[in-house]
């Protein structure tokens, strides 16, 4: 009974705190988390397809670059890469600005935290996406590429009409995994000061001393985000492979 | 000058390597224990066990490790019974233990899925053959299912171990001075983040590459039956395809 009363108290405090403005803040946090994730995925898609192409290249030099990219960015702690882009970016920007004289010799030009975070998470996401794209390309039937060549298609035409549609179709499940990973990585850029969900929960926990409540709410919101995206990707998978289903 | 700086940074970060490895080792060891329990619950056939493991995996795989770490370190201490417990409080007030607990709980979710997949991938024929030999359930598990499943789980397990190496860096956000924390401190003192983080990055990369190498070697040793035959056996007439 005492436990139930305690729980009732907890719930009513939670309701009060969330209604007092933290709820809206957390919703903004979700919006920023989604923005970070979407932009990072896009950066990762561009880098990932380039790196996948490099890894599949006939040229040893390009292959080496591609291999190093995926090894380094999948082998380093995410936190280190985020610090590197945020603080390293600040170091470079400050150096450039000081030498051109646009700021004083003791001033510091900070890396915009959103830009730094998104670049870092995007580059990590790109390493995982590269592996997904490479796998999808290798899964395309060799005969189709040969047939396209036999029809006299140019390299660009083969890429546009044969490779891209199939790679995209085959990559959907893998991209779903990378999306989940990127949502979770986006929590780490709270260390640079982007007001996404994690940082908002942090602020709320510190200023109200209800860390249990706010970290639990943040955890649930992350679970909602990752679990809502699962059926969306499943639907996308069904849609893109609709011409490949077996007749019943 | 620059070279000296790299050298001294490298040395300072390396001095924190034992602490990183400590977090890493205990996280993995406890994670393996929990994962074994979860896999057993899942495979036991009890509906309740299955629901529990499903929920566990969903929660720990669906949210960031950082949230889990904060929840354990900052959140749990709000309970009075935690603060008054002679067993829980010494563990949960220490950021080092909290990191290990968070890592172990997190990796157990992933590992239990890996083990479940590996157990399911053991060929049915092998198990049937063992049954036909009259092996008891325990002997069958010990001599047939477990060895095959462990080998099948190895590639995914090695990936998980590398993810754990990366996860140790999160200890730095709860004030542990492991490699990442040390690098952070030097970086703040010197304002040369690129040089400092490059040094730390090289160490992390070498660590992960050697772990990957080690697992590749173990995998090679455990799968002699999957290797291509040595050169001289090609002289032996190949078995006809009709078989």
Contacts between the chains, C-beta under 8 A, distances in Angstrom:
chain1	res1	chain2	res2	distance
A	71	B	205	7.6
A	71	B	209	7.6
A	72	B	201	7.8
A	72	B	205	6.4
A	75	B	162	7.0
A	75	B	166	7.8
A	75	B	204	7.0
A	75	B	205	5.1
A	75	B	208	4.3
A	75	B	209	6.9
A	76	B	166	7.1
A	76	B	201	5.4
A	76	B	204	5.5
A	76	B	205	6.3
A	77	B	165	7.7
A	77	B	166	4.3
A	77	B	167	7.6
A	77	B	168	7.5
A	77	B	169	3.4
A	77	B	170	7.9
A	77	B	180	6.4
A	77	B	204	6.0
A	78	B	166	6.5
A	78	B	169	7.7
A	79	B	169	4.5
A	79	B	170	6.5
A	79	B	172	7.1
A	79	B	173	7.6
A	79	B	180	6.1
A	80	B	169	6.1
A	80	B	180	6.4
A	80	B	183	7.6
A	80	B	197	5.8
A	80	B	200	6.1
A	80	B	201	5.7
A	80	B	204	6.7
A	83	B	184	7.2
A	83	B	187	7.5
A	83	B	193	6.6
A	83	B	197	5.8
A	84	B	193	6.9
A	84	B	194	7.0
A	84	B	197	4.6
A	84	B	198	7.9
A	84	B	201	7.3
A	87	B	187	6.3
A	87	B	193	3.5
A	87	B	197	7.4
A	88	B	193	5.0
A	88	B	194	4.4
A	88	B	197	6.6
A	90	B	193	7.4
A	91	B	191	7.1
A	91	B	192	7.0
A	91	B	193	5.4
A	91	B	194	5.6
A	92	B	194	7.4
A	180	B	62	7.8
A	183	B	64	7.8
A	184	B	63	7.3
A	184	B	64	4.2
A	184	B	65	7.4
A	185	B	64	7.7
A	187	B	64	3.7
A	187	B	66	4.9
A	187	B	67	6.3
A	188	B	64	7.4
A	188	B	66	6.2
A	190	B	66	7.6
A	191	B	173	6.8
A	198	B	64	7.1
A	198	B	66	6.3
A	198	B	67	6.7
A	201	B	67	7.6
A	201	B	70	7.8
A	202	B	70	7.4
A	205	B	70	7.6
A	205	B	74	6.3
A	205	B	75	7.9
A	210	B	78	7.5
A	211	B	70	7.2
A	211	B	71	8.0
A	211	B	74	3.9
A	211	B	75	4.9
A	211	B	78	6.5
A	212	B	71	7.3
A	212	B	74	7.7
A	212	B	75	3.9
A	212	B	76	7.0
A	212	B	78	4.3
A	212	B	79	7.5
A	215	B	67	6.0
A	215	B	70	5.0
A	215	B	71	4.2
A	215	B	74	6.6
A	215	B	75	4.7
A	216	B	71	6.5
A	216	B	75	6.8
A	218	B	67	5.4
A	219	B	59	7.7
A	219	B	63	4.6
A	219	B	67	4.8
A	219	B	68	7.2
A	219	B	71	6.2
A	222	B	62	6.6
A	222	B	63	4.1
A	222	B	64	6.0
A	222	B	67	6.1
A	223	B	58	7.3
A	223	B	59	6.6
A	223	B	62	4.4
A	223	B	63	5.5
A	226	B	61	8.0
A	226	B	62	4.3
A	226	B	63	7.4
A	227	B	58	7.4
A	227	B	62	6.1
